Amino acid sequence: QVQLVESGGGLVQPGGSLRLSCAASGFTFINYDMSWYRQAPGKERELVAIIRSGGTLNYANSVRGRFSISRDNAKATVYLQMNSLKPEDTAVYYCNAKSYYPRIQDYWGQGTQVTVSS
């Protein structure tokens, strides 16, 4: 059974930091690209950061320089370190795992709420 379990969300003041974790199970983690998406109220879900199976990183322009994605293949866990948080970072953050071979497989976590407010 595939599971992606996010943790680490919460309420933080502007300028603060949070670290999200996503623990994966039920599939071969090292073969999957891992991503963090977010969805704010009334907005579409957007890609925040991705770390591919080979280690390549990419970030949304809105978070580049403030957020950092990493993965621990031994623990089958992906992280999102979020620094210098802004109110506009408020959203539900979702973990995603995606593989393309031999066919596309796409898994989602249940989401964790991040609220940036004073």
Beta strands, then each sheet from edge to edge (+ up, - down):
strand 1: 3-7
strand 2: 10-12
strand 3: 18-25
strand 4: 33-39
strand 5: 46-51
strand 6: 57-59
strand 7: 67-72
strand 8: 77-82
strand 9: 91-99
strand 10: 105-108
strand 11: 112-116
sheet 1: 1+ 3- 8+ 7-
sheet 2: 2+ 11+ 9- 4+ 5- 6+
sheet 3: 2+ 11+ 9- 10+
end
